[in-house]
Amino acid sequence: MKRHLQRSLILILFITGLNFSVSAVDIKPVDSVRIKGFHLDMRIQVMKLPALKKFVLNLSNNGINTLVMEWEGSYPFVKEPLIANRYAYSREEVRDFVNYCNSLHIQVIPLQQSFGHVEYILRNYKYVALREDQKDFSQVCPSEPELNKKLFTTLYTDLVSTHNSPCIHIGGDETYLLGHCEKCKKRAAEIGLSRLYFDHIKMLCDIVVSLGKRPIVWADIALKYPDYISLLPKETIFVDWNYGWDVNHFGDHAKLLKSGYEIWGSPAIRSYPDNYFLTDWQKHFNNIRDFIPLSRKLGYKGIVMTSWSTSGVYSSLFESEDELIDLFAIRHVYPLNGFNILVSYYLSTLNSDEKLTNDQFIINYCNTRYGLNSQQAMQFKHALFATPYNVVHGKVISPKEITVSQLLDSATNALNVLKSLKPIREEQEVRHYVLMAGIRVYYLRYMKIEAEVNSPGFSADQVPVCLTKLDKLLADEQKLNVEFTALNKDFLYKSALDEENLLRSQKIHVLYNRLAKVK
């Protein structure tokens, strides 16, 4: 009974967002997890500093002791000034933020991608000799060790000057171009892809160790090509990221467990297939429910929640064959401040010795946070979880055959359910869910029109009818934009909000303008 009461109290504290730390309720350690972390992705949707601090304060009040900051272009490198983008923080702001986190007993681990996902560096022709490919700028060439060593020694040294964490996260995930260029093809034929990968990672780890820090590496490529994993220094930490798949998804998981390196686990609250128009809520709830207990069972020493603003895949806009103008993130998701319920679920599960069910948590959360009863909470859940399917080329990607019209009907019903709920508290938080559902309905209305104009029998005679439908659709665009800006204006910069609103509807305007010429 005592444990049950303690667990209920913990859950209420997380849900209500009261300023109680885990120690305030005298929780006993229930597992070997010493790193309780959260990852923030600043590749797009760079948070305003006050919003960033407010978010971190809530994490601290609920037991988080580690923040992994993927600064990307928001970090102001001194000796490599081309890397920073227009949303970069000043060095004073970075130091202030790190000091603020330290005052909350949170260490800030900088994440500096150093193999793949480095478009934001290699886009500048200053680094042309480091590119694995001269069109796809996502990856450095591991066959240029001296150039890589010079660049990343500079970057890591700069990060050490502003961060006092004992670790540096060097990335290392999703190296899709491994063995791609002619130099690397030749080396891979001689030594294999595993050695090609780990020679580069070892060089990076050695730099980190020489700076008195521990290197952290995403584990997916180590799982795929594990043969030379033992080359890395013993200080290395691997992060096993798993967003809902089998543990052997990337490779033989047992080899990672037997490697002798410290391992952390990493679920996600925003990841594929999430985009502008879809959030797979059930996938993320299940991921939190299942993978955190599994991480404990596997003896992982840390758990870090990831939250991806984008997939990190970019579309290139070229001025000519060789001159890049800009890179645009292909996939955007809704801003992080619309995901409080998943953040709270993570915090609750992370600090509980019992496995919570989705329904248990959602009922408690809706009751305590919004003042909704159990029946309303289940209506809320079913609306969030409803038909989380994408549409590709007019076809719904789903386990069972379903039309775009049927998917639209389901999404419209979910939107109406969310609108019908009348929260007693935290009305603005619920508005985020309503807005996300409204954006999805808006998108599916367009996809239905798009499927019509791409059908074999579509003719010029039908254009006026489609333009009328598009006119009605575009009439709702401004309402969505106004609500999106109102709910996120304290979280993101105005230009970022404007860009999100523009890109979200760009496809609709393109089709409208094309058809308007036919009328």
C-alpha positions in Angstrom: 0.0 0.0 0.0 2.8 2.4 0.9 4.5 1.8 -2.5 1.2 2.4 -4.3 0.6 5.7 -2.5 4.1 6.8 -3.2 3.7 6.0 -6.9 0.4 7.8 -7.1 2.0 10.9 -5.5 4.9 10.8 -7.9 2.6 10.6 -10.9 0.5 13.6 -9.6 3.6 15.7 -9.2 4.8 15.0 -12.7 1.4 15.7 -14.2 0.7 18.9 -12.4 4.1 20.4 -13.1 4.6 21.5 -9.5 8.1 22.6 -8.6 9.0 19.4 -6.7 12.2 17.5 -7.5 12.3 13.8 -7.2 14.3 14.0 -4.0 11.4 16.0 -2.4 9.3 12.8 -2.2 12.3 10.7 -1.0 12.4 8.3 -3.9 14.7 5.4 -3.4 16.9 4.4 -6.4 15.1 1.5 -8.2 17.7 0.7 -10.8 21.2 1.3 -12.1 20.2 4.2 -14.2 22.3 7.2 -13.1 22.0 9.4 -16.2 18.4 10.6 -16.6 18.5 12.8 -19.6 16.7 14.7 -22.3 18.0 15.5 -25.8 17.1 18.8 -27.5 17.4 19.2 -31.3 18.3 22.7 -32.4 18.7 21.8 -36.1 15.5 23.7 -36.8 12.9 25.3 -34.5 15.6 26.9 -32.3 14.0 27.8 -29.0 14.1 31.3 -27.5 16.3 31.3 -24.5 13.6 32.1 -21.9 11.5 29.1 -23.3 14.6 26.9 -23.2 15.2 27.8 -19.5 11.6 27.2 -18.6 11.6 23.8 -20.3 14.8 22.8 -18.5 13.4 24.0 -15.1 10.5 21.6 -15.5 12.9 18.8 -16.4 15.0 19.5 -13.3 12.0 19.7 -11.0 11.1 16.2 -12.2 14.4 14.4 -11.8 16.4 15.0 -15.0 20.1 15.4 -14.4 21.5 15.5 -18.0 20.7 17.6 -21.1 22.2 16.6 -24.5 22.2 19.7 -26.6 22.4 19.2 -30.3 23.3 22.8 -31.0 24.2 22.4 -34.7 24.1 25.9 -36.4 22.8 27.6 -33.2 26.3 27.3 -31.6 28.7 30.3 -32.2 32.1 28.7 -33.0 34.9 31.3 -32.7 37.4 29.8 -35.2 34.8 28.5 -37.6 32.3 31.3 -37.9 30.7 30.0 -41.1 29.0 27.2 -39.2 26.6 29.3 -37.2 23.2 30.2 -38.6 20.8 33.2 -38.1 19.4 31.6 -35.0 22.7 31.1 -33.3 23.0 32.1 -29.6 25.8 34.4 -28.5 28.6 32.9 -26.5 27.4 34.8 -23.5 23.9 33.1 -23.9 25.5 29.7 -24.2 27.5 30.2 -21.0 24.6 31.6 -19.2 22.4 28.7 -20.2 25.0 26.1 -19.2 25.5 27.8 -15.9 21.7 27.9 -15.3 21.5 24.2 -16.0 24.4 23.5 -13.6 22.6 25.5 -10.9 19.7 23.1 -11.4 22.2 20.1 -11.1 21.9 19.3 -14.8 25.0 18.6 -16.8 24.9 19.9 -20.4 26.5 17.5 -22.9 27.2 19.1 -26.3 26.4 16.9 -29.3 28.6 17.7 -32.2 27.9 15.6 -35.3 31.3 14.5 -36.7 30.6 11.9 -39.4 27.1 12.1 -40.9 24.5 14.8 -40.6 27.1 17.6 -41.1 25.4 19.4 -44.0 25.4 22.6 -42.1 29.2 22.5 -42.1 30.0 21.1 -45.5 27.5 23.4 -47.3 30.4 25.9 -47.2 33.0 25.3 -49.9 35.7 26.1 -47.3 35.2 22.4 -46.4 34.9 21.0 -49.9 37.9 18.7 -49.4 36.0 17.0 -46.5 32.9 16.1 -48.4 32.2 12.4 -49.1 30.0 13.5 -52.0 29.9 16.9 -53.9 26.1 16.9 -54.2 25.1 15.3 -50.9 26.9 17.2 -48.2 25.7 15.0 -45.3 28.9 13.2 -44.6 32.6 13.8 -44.1 35.0 11.6 -45.9 36.8 9.3 -43.4 39.7 8.9 -45.8 40.8 12.4 -45.0 41.9 11.8 -41.4 44.2 14.9 -41.0 41.6 17.3 -42.3 39.0 15.8 -40.1 41.2 15.8 -37.1 42.1 19.4 -37.5 38.4 20.5 -37.9 36.9 18.5 -35.1 39.8 19.2 -32.7 38.9 22.9 -33.2 35.2 22.3 -32.7 35.5 20.0 -29.6 38.0 22.4 -28.0 35.6 25.3 -28.4 32.7 23.2 -26.9 34.9 22.3 -23.9 35.5 26.1 -23.3 31.7 26.6 -22.7 30.6 23.2 -21.3 31.8 21.6 -18.1 30.2 18.2 -18.7 32.6 15.2 -18.5 31.3 14.0 -21.9 31.1 15.1 -25.6 28.6 13.4 -27.9 30.2 13.0 -31.3 27.2 11.6 -33.2 28.2 8.9 -35.6 24.7 7.7 -36.6 23.2 7.1 -40.0 26.4 7.2 -42.1 24.5 6.3 -45.3 27.4 7.3 -47.6 29.9 5.0 -45.9 32.3 3.7 -48.5 30.8 6.0 -51.2 33.6 8.1 -52.7 36.4 6.5 -54.7 39.0 6.7 -51.9 36.6 5.1 -49.5 35.5 2.4 -51.9 39.1 1.4 -52.3 39.7 1.4 -48.6 36.5 -0.5 -47.9 37.5 -3.2 -50.4 40.8 -3.6 -48.5 39.8 -3.3 -44.9 35.9 -3.5 -44.8 33.2 -1.0 -43.9 33.5 -1.7 -40.1 37.2 -0.8 -40.1 36.5 2.2 -42.3 33.9 3.4 -39.9 35.7 2.7 -36.6 39.0 4.2 -37.8 37.3 7.5 -38.1 35.3 7.1 -34.9 38.5 6.1 -33.0 40.2 9.3 -34.2 37.3 11.4 -32.9 37.2 9.5 -29.6 40.9 10.0 -29.1 40.5 13.8 -29.6 37.7 13.8 -26.9 39.8 11.7 -24.5 42.8 14.0 -25.0 40.6 16.9 -23.9 39.8 15.0 -20.7 36.3 14.0 -21.7 34.4 10.8 -22.4 33.1 10.3 -26.0 29.5 9.3 -26.6 28.4 7.6 -29.9 25.1 6.6 -31.3 25.1 2.8 -31.6 23.3 2.1 -34.9 26.4 1.8 -37.1 28.3 -0.1 -34.4 25.4 -2.6 -34.3 25.5 -2.9 -38.1 29.3 -3.2 -38.5 30.5 -4.4 -35.1 33.8 -6.1 -36.1 36.1 -3.4 -35.0 34.2 -1.9 -32.1 37.0 -2.8 -29.7 39.3 -0.2 -31.4 37.5 2.5 -29.4 38.9 3.8 -26.0 37.4 2.2 -22.9 35.9 5.5 -21.9 33.4 5.4 -24.9 29.7 5.4 -24.2 27.2 4.0 -26.8 23.6 5.2 -27.0 21.2 2.5 -28.2 18.4 4.5 -29.8 15.3 2.4 -30.2 12.0 4.0 -31.4 9.8 1.0 -31.2 11.6 -1.8 -33.1 13.2 -5.1 -32.3 16.5 -4.8 -30.4 18.2 -6.5 -33.4 16.8 -3.9 -35.8 20.3 -2.5 -36.7 22.3 -5.7 -36.0 23.2 -8.3 -33.5 22.3 -6.6 -30.2 24.1 -9.2 -28.1 27.5 -8.0 -29.6 26.9 -4.5 -28.3 25.9 -5.8 -24.8 29.1 -8.0 -24.7 31.4 -5.2 -26.0 32.2 -4.0 -22.4 31.3 -0.4 -23.2 28.9 1.6 -21.1 25.5 1.8 -22.8 22.6 4.3 -22.5 19.1 3.8 -24.0 17.2 6.3 -26.0 13.5 6.4 -26.9 11.8 9.3 -28.8 8.8 11.5 -28.5 9.2 13.0 -32.0 10.5 10.9 -34.8 9.5 9.2 -38.1 6.7 9.2 -39.3 5.9 12.5 -37.6 5.7 15.5 -39.9 3.8 18.7 -40.4 0.6 16.7 -40.7 1.0 13.7 -38.6 2.0 12.7 -35.1 2.0 9.0 -34.3 1.1 9.4 -30.7 0.5 5.7 -30.0 3.9 4.8 -31.3 5.6 7.2 -28.9 3.4 6.2 -25.9 4.3 2.6 -26.6 8.0 3.4 -27.1 8.1 5.1 -23.6 6.1 2.3 -22.0 8.2 -0.5 -23.4 11.8 0.7 -23.9 12.5 2.3 -20.6 11.8 -0.8 -18.6 13.8 -2.8 -21.2 16.7 -0.4 -20.8 16.7 -1.0 -17.0 16.5 -4.8 -17.6 19.5 -4.6 -19.9 21.4 -2.7 -17.2 21.9 0.5 -19.2 23.5 3.2 -17.1 21.6 6.1 -18.7 18.3 6.9 -20.5 18.1 10.0 -22.7 14.8 10.9 -24.4 15.3 12.2 -27.9 13.0 14.8 -29.6 13.7 15.4 -33.2 12.5 18.6 -34.9 13.5 17.1 -38.3 14.9 13.8 -39.7 18.1 15.6 -40.7 17.6 15.0 -44.4 17.8 18.2 -46.5 16.8 19.3 -49.9 19.4 21.4 -51.8 18.7 24.5 -53.8 21.4 25.2 -56.3 22.2 28.4 -58.1 24.1 26.3 -60.7 25.5 22.8 -60.8 28.2 23.6 -58.3 26.9 26.6 -56.3 24.6 25.9 -53.4 22.1 28.6 -52.3 20.5 26.9 -49.3 19.4 23.7 -47.7 15.9 23.0 -46.5 14.9 20.4 -43.9 12.6 17.9 -45.7 10.6 16.9 -42.7 9.4 19.3 -40.0 7.3 18.3 -37.0 5.2 20.3 -34.6 7.2 22.3 -32.0 8.2 20.6 -28.8 5.9 22.7 -26.6 2.9 20.8 -28.0 4.2 17.5 -26.5 3.9 18.1 -22.8 1.9 14.9 -22.3 4.6 12.8 -23.7 7.3 14.6 -21.8 5.4 14.0 -18.6 4.9 10.3 -19.5 8.6 9.9 -20.0 9.4 11.6 -16.7 6.8 9.5 -14.8 8.1 6.2 -16.4 11.7 7.1 -15.9 11.2 7.6 -12.1 8.8 4.7 -11.4 9.7 1.2 -10.5 6.4 -0.1 -12.0 5.4 -0.2 -15.6 2.6 2.3 -16.4 0.0 1.5 -19.0 -0.9 4.2 -21.6 -4.5 4.3 -20.4 -3.6 4.6 -16.7 -1.3 7.5 -17.4 -3.6 9.3 -19.9 -6.6 9.1 -17.5 -4.6 10.4 -14.6 -3.0 13.1 -16.7 -6.3 14.3 -18.2 -8.0 14.3 -14.8 -5.2 16.1 -12.9 -4.0 18.4 -15.7 -7.2 19.2 -17.6 -10.0 18.3 -15.2 -11.5 15.7 -17.6 -13.1 12.6 -16.3 -12.1 9.0 -17.3 -14.6 8.8 -20.1 -13.4 12.1 -21.6 -9.8 11.0 -21.2 -10.5 7.9 -23.3 -12.2 10.0 -25.9 -9.1 12.2 -25.9 -6.8 9.2 -26.3 -8.8 7.6 -29.1 -8.8 11.0 -30.9 -5.0 11.3 -30.6 -4.3 7.7 -31.6 -6.7 7.6 -34.6 -5.5 6.3 -37.9 -1.9 7.6 -37.9 -1.2 7.0 -41.5 0.7 8.8 -44.2 -0.5 9.3 -47.8 1.9 8.7 -50.7 0.9 9.2 -54.3 -2.7 9.2 -53.4 -2.5 5.9 -51.5 -2.9 5.5 -47.7 0.0 3.6 -46.2 -1.8 1.4 -43.7 -2.0 -2.2 -42.5 -5.6 -2.5 -44.0 -6.8 -0.9 -47.2 -8.3 2.5 -46.6 -9.1 5.4 -48.9 -8.0 9.0 -48.5 -11.7 9.9 -48.0 -12.0 7.4 -45.2 -8.8 8.7 -43.6 -10.1 12.2 -43.8 -13.4 11.2 -42.2 -11.4 9.6 -39.3 -9.3 12.7 -38.9 -12.3 15.0 -39.0 -14.0 12.9 -36.3 -10.9 13.1 -34.1 -10.8 16.9 -34.5 -14.4 17.2 -33.5 -13.8 15.1 -30.4 -10.9 17.2 -29.3 -12.9 20.4 -30.0 -15.8 19.0 -27.9 -13.6 18.5 -24.8 -13.8 21.5 -22.4 -10.8 21.5 -20.1 -11.2 23.2 -16.8 -7.4 23.8 -16.6 -4.6 24.2 -19.1 -6.8 25.2 -22.0 -3.9 26.5 -24.0 -2.2 23.1 -23.9 -5.3 21.4 -25.3 -5.4 24.0 -28.0 -2.1 22.5 -29.3 -3.8 19.1 -29.8 -6.8 20.8 -31.6 -4.4 22.7 -33.8 -2.4 19.6 -34.8 -5.6 17.8 -35.6 -6.9 20.8 -37.6 -3.6 20.9 -39.6 -4.0 17.2 -40.3 -7.6 17.6 -41.6 -6.4 20.6 -43.7 -3.7 18.4 -45.2 -5.9 15.4 -45.9 -8.5 17.6 -47.6 -5.7 18.7 -49.9 -4.5 15.1 -50.4 -8.0 14.2 -51.6 -7.9 17.0 -54.2 -4.4 16.0 -55.2 -5.5 12.4 -55.8 -8.4 13.6 -57.9 -6.2 15.7 -60.2 -3.7 12.9 -60.6 -6.3 10.3 -61.5 -6.2 8.9 -65.1 -9.6 10.4 -66.0 -9.0 13.9 -64.9 -9.5 16.5 -67.6 -9.4 20.3 -68.1 -13.2 20.4 -67.8 -12.8 19.4 -64.1 -10.3 22.1 -63.2 -12.9 24.8 -62.2 -14.4 22.4 -59.6 -11.0 21.6 -58.2 -10.1 25.3 -58.0 -13.3 25.9 -56.0 -12.3 23.2 -53.6 -8.8 24.7 -53.3 -10.2 28.1 -52.7 -12.3 26.8 -49.8 -9.2 25.0 -48.4 -7.0 28.1 -48.7 -9.6 30.1 -46.9 -8.8 28.1 -43.7 -5.0 28.6 -44.1 -4.8 31.9 -42.4 -6.8 30.7 -39.4 -4.3 27.9 -38.9 -1.4 30.2 -39.3 -2.8 32.7 -36.7 -3.4 29.9 -34.2 0.1 28.4 -34.8 1.7 31.7 -34.2 -0.3 32.5 -31.1 0.5 29.2 -29.5 4.2 29.2 -30.3 5.2 32.8 -30.3 7.0 32.6 -26.9 8.8 29.4 -28.0 10.1 30.1 -31.5 11.4 33.3 -33.3 8.9 35.1 -35.6 10.9 34.3 -38.7 10.8 30.6 -37.8 7.1 30.8 -37.3 6.6 32.5 -40.6 8.7 29.9 -42.3 6.8 27.0 -40.8 3.5 28.6 -41.9 4.8 29.1 -45.4 6.3 25.7 -46.0 3.3 23.8 -44.5 1.0 25.1 -47.2 3.4 25.6 -50.1 2.4 22.5 -51.9 -1.2 23.6 -52.0 -0.3 27.0 -53.5 1.8 25.4 -56.1 -1.0 23.2 -57.3 -3.5 26.1 -57.2 -1.2 28.3 -59.3 -0.7 25.5 -61.9 -4.4 24.8 -62.3 -5.3 28.4 -62.4 -3.4 28.7 -65.7 -5.6 26.0 -67.2 -8.9 27.6 -66.4 
